C-alpha cells in the first residue's frame, strides 16, 4: 500500500464491530455503530510548532480510540480505511 498521510493525519484500519448483541441478537449492517477503535497503518510526518517539526505521538501498529464522527472514510486497494487527525485521537489502547 503506497498511501502516506500528510501533516498530522493518521491512516487507520477500523477494528471490527460486534455482529450481535450480548443477548444474541444479530445486527443488520445499517444498525451497527460506527467504529471508534482502530489500528494505525501509517502516520504523517507531524506538525510544525515555532519552526520545529514535532512528530506524532502514535506510531504504526498502535491500537487507538478516536472520536466517533471525526474520521474521513477512504478506500485503498478495495479496503475501507479511515483518515484521522491526531487531535481526534483520544487514547492509545495498551
C-alpha positions as semicolon CSV with decimal commas, in nm:
position;residue;x (nm);y (nm);z (nm)
1;X;0,000;0,000;0,000
2;X;0,151;0,333;-0,105
3;X;-0,051;0,586;0,097
4;X;0,139;0,825;0,323
5;X;-0,071;1,063;0,533
6;X;0,035;1,428;0,530
7;X;0,094;1,653;0,828
8;X;-0,070;1,536;1,147
9;X;-0,300;1,277;0,989
10;X;-0,305;0,905;1,067
11;X;-0,426;0,620;0,842
12;X;-0,630;0,373;1,049
13;X;-0,773;0,028;0,984
14;X;-1,101;0,014;1,180
15;X;-1,140;-0,278;1,419
16;X;-1,447;-0,490;1,351
17;X;-1,771;-0,408;1,526
18;X;-1,985;-0,662;1,706
19;X;-2,204;-0,877;1,482
20;X;-2,453;-0,947;1,759
21;X;-2,559;-0,806;2,093
22;X;-2,480;-0,958;2,430
23;X;-2,827;-1,115;2,432
24;X;-2,757;-1,292;2,100
25;X;-2,950;-1,071;1,855
26;X;-2,771;-1,032;1,520
27;X;-2,741;-0,673;1,399
28;X;-2,800;-0,572;1,037
29;X;-2,530;-0,359;0,872
30;X;-2,743;-0,043;0,898
31;X;-2,786;-0,079;1,276
32;X;-2,419;-0,115;1,362
33;X;-2,236;0,167;1,536
34;X;-1,951;0,341;1,359
35;X;-1,615;0,206;1,476
36;X;-1,433;0,403;1,743
37;X;-1,125;0,180;1,764
38;X;-0,863;0,103;1,505
39;X;-0,507;0,004;1,429
40;X;-0,262;0,262;1,295
41;X;-0,142;0,168;0,945
42;X;0,065;0,480;0,864
43;X;0,137;0,821;1,017
44;X;0,222;1,163;0,876
45;X;0,545;1,345;0,949
46;X;0,398;1,561;1,227
47;X;0,331;1,932;1,268
48;X;0,547;2,241;1,286
49;X;0,549;2,438;1,611
50;X;0,764;2,754;1,615
51;X;0,954;2,629;1,311
52;X;1,039;2,287;1,456
53;X;0,887;1,960;1,334
54;X;0,714;1,776;1,620
55;X;0,648;1,406;1,538
56;X;0,311;1,245;1,613
57;X;0,259;1,068;1,945
58;X;0,128;0,747;1,780
59;X;0,317;0,501;1,564
60;X;0,239;0,225;1,318
61;X;0,082;-0,077;1,493
62;X;-0,074;0,118;1,783
63;X;-0,438;0,045;1,865
64;X;-0,622;0,370;1,920
65;X;-0,956;0,508;2,034
66;X;-1,080;0,804;1,826
67;X;-1,379;1,038;1,811
68;X;-1,682;0,868;1,662
69;X;-1,767;1,105;1,374
70;X;-1,428;1,263;1,306
71;X;-1,255;1,030;1,055
72;X;-1,276;1,055;0,678
73;X;-1,357;0,723;0,511
74;X;-1,137;0,625;0,215
75;X;-1,088;0,313;0,002
76;X;-0,738;0,191;-0,076
77;X;-0,690;-0,124;-0,285
78;X;-1,050;-0,226;-0,209
79;X;-1,009;-0,189;0,169
80;X;-1,213;0,056;0,377
81;X;-0,976;0,270;0,583
82;X;-1,007;0,586;0,791
83;X;-0,802;0,905;0,789
84;X;-0,793;1,063;1,137
85;X;-0,629;1,384;1,259
86;X;-0,403;1,343;1,561
87;X;-0,621;1,584;1,760
88;X;-0,918;1,347;1,718
89;X;-0,729;1,052;1,871
90;X;-0,849;1,012;2,230
91;X;-0,621;0,735;2,359
92;X;-0,380;0,456;2,278
93;X;-0,512;0,114;2,389
94;X;-0,249;-0,093;2,567
